[in-house]
Amino acid sequence: MNSFEYTDGGVTDSLVKLLGPSDPALAAALVIAVPHGGSLKPDYIGDRTENDPTYCPSGGCRILADSYTKPIAETLANKFIQNYCKVPYLIINELHRSKMDANREIGEAAFGNAIAESAWTKFHEYINEAQSSIQTEFGTVTNTASIEGVRGLVFDVHGYSGTDWHNDGSDFIQWGYCLGKDSLDKNDITSSKTRGSFTHARQMPGESLECLVRGPKSLGQRFNEQLPLSLDSSETCGRGLPSLDYQDPKAVASDPTYCADNDGVCSYYSGGYDVKVHERMDWDNDPTFSGIHMNTVQAELPRCIRFATDETRNAVHEEFADKLSIALCSFMTDLFGSDIC
């Protein structure tokens, strides 16, 4: 384990952690990142606010944590060990989002606080360190467009309230590929001018962005086929958006069957800073994507999975993580071979 720590008044806090295999030969080719699951609120880092005129964009800053994403990610890592005898890399931002937002550019993320900036930098360096370890252990493969990519996946874990949806929050897992609702509201998403993620996998032999994002082999559809979650009160909890069953997030988010928003269009989270920058191995110095790539995806988990009920929460997390480990491993194995996990 690697840990970025800060000591204040004789007390040492671990601000960012990198967990993984003791031996790289035991690794799964998977990086799990948790940017918003931390709860630490030290006084030596000032609070981020929602409407700071210096650092916040026009829509404001987000300061609420993604509750239960940390224990879910830890359970997912454990399920990989139990199911495949392989150990993923797990990077956790232990700071509460009101102190540092690891899924934003550094200004908005840290509000100029030097300690928060150092923690932000270490979070992304740890992701890159894990990616580099996977590259060393599993190697790279060159696709049909002569793009070299690491044989592995970065999985960025988030949660959303979905209060604009019906049923006290949407049941959908919102899978994010850096393609917005308008891009996915097309018959052929390859016509979108948005780059998106999976910049390497989409041009592997026999693959396409369309199929990887919302086809029968997509992560959303693979998880759909394992539903329902037996202990969840909703039979539809965990449906993938997008997936083969729900291909168009804009259409779903505009459907009054699902969306309760007065304006008629509910929120869909298409992927943030983490998946955009870590799609390239030289994450802070490759704006043209000319170097080695690594495929990334974001998952926004609904309240029905994260909160469940007080009585069922731990069991729901266990079952969800088990099914997700199967979906992720099968997805990576189809792309890169059986040694991946």
Secondary structure, DSSP 8 states (H G I E B T S, - for coil): -EEEEEEETTEEEEEEEEE--SSGGGEEEEEEEESS---B--TTS----TT-TTT--TT-------TTHHHHHHHHHHHHHHHHS-EEEEEEE-B-TTT--TTS-HHHHHTT-HHHHHHHHHHHHHHHHHHHHHHHHH-EEE-TTS-EEEEEEEEEEEE---TTBTTTS---EEEESS--HHHHSSS-GGG-SS--S-TTGGGSTT--HHHHHHSTTSHHHHHHTT---TTSS-TTTT-EESSSSS--HHHHHT-TTTB--TTS--------HHHHHTTBSSTTS-TT--S-EEEEEEEEE-HHHHT--TTTHHHHHHHHHHHHHHHHHHHHHHHH-TT--
